[in-house]
Structure formats: C-alpha cells, structure tokens
Amino acid sequence: MINLRTKLQLSPDVTFRSLGDGQGAVVVETKTGQLYTCNDTTTAFLEALDGTRTLGEIVDELHCIFDVDQPVLESDLNDIAGELLNNGLITPIPPHRP
Amino acid sequence: MLLFRPHLWIAARWLPVGAKRRSIEQLLARAMPLGGYAPYRGLDPELILAAVRATTARPWRMRGRRCLREGLLGFRFLRLAGFAPVLHFGVEPESVSTDHLRAHCWITLADSCVLNPPSDTMVRLFSWDGEKRLAPSTLESTNSLIAASRSYNLNGLTLSVIAPDQALCACLESFLAPLAVDARIATGWEVRISREDTLPNLQAGELVWEGDLPEGLPAVMRRDGADRNLLVRDHLALSTDRRRKRIDVVVRPGREKTLRGTPSVSIVAEIIRGSGLFLTHSACLLLPRTDECILIFAPSGTGKTTTSLALARSGWRLVGDDATILQMHGTELRVWALPRGLTVHRRTEELLPWLTDAINPWAGKAEQSVPLRSVSPFIGHATPVPRRCRATVMLDMPNGSAHMVFPIDRSEALLRILSDNLRIAPDGMGDYDRSLLDAFAALVKHTMLLRLSVGPDLQSLGSYLTGRVQPIISDSPAA
C-alpha cells in the first residue's frame, strides 16, 4: 500500500526512453523484453522518480507542470503509481530505520 | 601457450647458430617445423610477430641480417601456430652493381605482407612456402591454393575473410559483394575460416539463444563477456573475439553450404555489433531524385520486399530490403543497408509480374533468393553509403481498396520497431541492447513517422508515397 509519504524508485530491471514533444515514452523490462508505452503524465512521473522524493513531493512538482487541480493530479498519480507497482515497473523504498 | 615465449627465446638463439656456414636452403630447412606440428594454434599472428620482433631486437648472431633473422623465426612460429606463411627474398636492383648488395626478406600471410614489407623498388628473387621454392611468376596462383582472402569495406568498417579455398572464402559474397575491395586490408576485422573434422567446444558462457536456424538446424548462441559464440551442431562453430577484432569459424568437411546461410549473417552481425553500429530488420530506400532515405519496418513475411520492389520500380531507389545499419554520426543519425540479395515469395511475383524476368523458375518452392544484380536492371538501386534518414514507415497489412497513410505516435512506432528488433538474452539486456534502444529512440524522435497500408495497385505506390512524404520532409529540417 502506498501513500503520499512513500518513496518510489524505478525497478532495477526496468528502463525507459522518453520520446519528447508530448509523445510519452516506451518502458522496457530489461530481463524479459516486455514493452509498454506510456503517456506524458506517466512519463513525467517516471522521470521524477529519483528514489529520494515522496509521492507527495512528486505530486507537488508535477502540479507546477500540468494545468490540473492538485487533488485530481494526486488521484491520477496515485492510480499511475499503483498500476506501475502492480506491473513491477516501480518499487517502494523501505523507510529508513535508525 | 605458456611455453610459447620460452620456446621463442630459445629458438631465436638456436636458429642463427652456424648461420655463416650454412646455405640458404639449410637455413630454410631449419626454420621449418617437423610434420604438421602446430602447438600454438589459436595464437594471433600479430602477437606472434610482435614477440618475434621483441625477441630478436638485440641479436648476438646474424647481427647484419635483421630481416632474415626475423623472417626465419617468424616463419617458424607462424607455422607452429598452424598458419601458412610464405617467406620472400628480394634485392634492390640499384644495389646489384655495387659492392653492397641490398637484399631483403619478408613474410606474407594470405597474400598480405605481415613482416618487414619490402620497398616498392624491391625485386623478388624467390619465395619459399616451407616445402619448395616458388618463382615470382607462379607465386600468386600457388598462394590461392594455400589460402584465399577477400576484403570488404563497409563504409569504413573493414573486414577480411581468410579461408583455405575460394569457396569458403566467398561465404559473405551474397550480401557484401558490392563492398568488396581488391587489395587485402591488413587492419580491421578478420574472419578466419578453417575446415576441421572436430568442432571446438563452445559450451562456456551464458546462454543467449537456443533453437533452430531458419534452415532447420539446431544451434546455440552463448555469450562470453562481450563476445558471442554460435554453435550449429555437427556443422560449424563461430567464435568472436571483439578485442582482437577477429571471428574464427570452423566448418566440418561437407557442411560448407551451411556457412552461406544464417551463420554468414551472424558473422556480419557480430562485426557490426562489435563496431558500435546497429543492424536492424528494415528496408532502406531513397526518395526519387534525392539522396535522402526512408526506412520501412515490418516483420518478416508482411510485405516489406514487395513494397520495396514496387517503390524501386517507380522512381525510388533501393539500398537494401532487409538489413539496414544505423550509425550515429556525431549527434546525427545515418543509415545504410547491407546489399544482400532479396528473398522473394511467389506471391510477390504475382503482384509484380515484371519480376518474372529477374528470377528463376519456382520448381515447387514458395520463395527463392534473388541476387540484387538480377533485379537491378528492372529497378532503381543505390550504393550503400551512409545517408540522412528523413522518414520511418511502419508497414500495416495491405488492404483491398487503395494505398493509405496514417500518422503514428512515436511511442507506438518505437514499440513496433522494438517488437521486431530487440532480442533479449535470458540474462537480460546488455549495454549493446541499451544503445540499440537509444538509436531507435533517436530514429523515431528525429524522422517523420507514418503508417502505410498498401492497396492493390502497386504501380501507383511510388508516386502515392512520394506525394505524401516529399512535401513534409521538404519543410522540415533533417535529422
């Protein structure tokens, strides 16, 4: 289960190529060769996954890019993150325990 | 192999002993190993000759005859590595009438000088192949019996094929003939083919692929670091050494025909892969009256050749219909194609009746290989040099009404290209695959993209597609 405090990262066996000009990206599972296409919102989300920011911070960042209400964007990105997690394309980073 | 350098060191001191008292025939006989003894088979000739030069650098005998000293030693150790070197002796004509005759000795391997090249003015007196003296006039024909070689220049990527006979040597001719060059190229890749009863054991390394070749022969490809090996069981073994830019092919006697099929494509593919270029499954054509390319992508058997021939019959020029090379030229993408023959299906001839004059009778077959030279009198064709790519066409299934083009998203285009061109090994994508992905992403980002569904009137296809592509690329900057 993820929430706005969850930090996410691209799975180690996944790579993607952004195609620019609002044309989305293609995601490749490097172990299996499974291919996915994704839209601009998902591409921006994948590009923002640097393993240090929480989902909430990413929502804030993308809100500056996309002309959409924050609650709508938050809901959309939550759905996208859930779908990417289900497909194993991204993974949550366990919280740091001192 | 551990004994090579000590053996060389000892021989460098043993061979010159008593040289002043011996005739040239006696010296040559001393340099020749006994029988077919070849304990250093597999050593690179360049490595052998570099070691010979280093070992003979500070002589204590034959000090005034450096080239002979190196020649005898180099000849002996090339023989011990299983090669067929020829030792040559010559003189400078100008020196004949002087007190100081300037003689010289050098070695050739498969017609290429590998040690102490003679000057342009040197006159060859005789040569020695280990068994007999050869007069200069008979040398070339005799060498062709020992080993045959062919060289190709693939737009700056050079390769030489060295084989025991012309038939084996010609294994790449069906798709590289237009790129052949007359002189042996000493640098670049070397494909060394031998005929042996026993194939080398290529079981080491990670499995890349296992299955049947299109010819129906079981084969295994393995990866050992960056190098890949192909074993076609009971037929041939192909091993790549990317660092040394060398591919060794061992073919079993009677199985020579196998080499001309898929394994020959593998040879070129490995060289292209090892040189940072990308081999793609696509057709490459030039727009009418331009020097700019389009690429056509489609899986096998879905009309790429038929479409390419129809276009090339009506003003376009065909570079290649199946194997296109992508190469990054700085930040720009350049494309060219291997000029290999076409695989023509019977249905293609039905759709393009003019093709009948260019192909053989079917004799019950559903498809046949047709050399480019057979179809070139009937179509426009172009030399395979790197050019700008302006459009990328995804071929849809043909339709029964009329030609149609549609726009296509970059992501959809890349997905279709990757589906047919990206082969992932069981242990996942390697660095080359990632670079290939980058090259395809650059292609779809920087070229005009469209889908094409071909209608029944193939005669009008050329003008139809020209009318759709030409105006758009005329208004857009090149990739």
Interface residues (C-beta under 8 A of the other chain):
Chain A: D13 T15 R17 L19 G20 D21 Q23 G24 A25 V26 V28 T30 K31 T32 G33 L35 T37 C38
Chain B: D409 R410 S411 E412 L414 L415 L418 S419 L422 R423 I424 G428 M429 D433 R434 L437 D438 A441 V444 K445
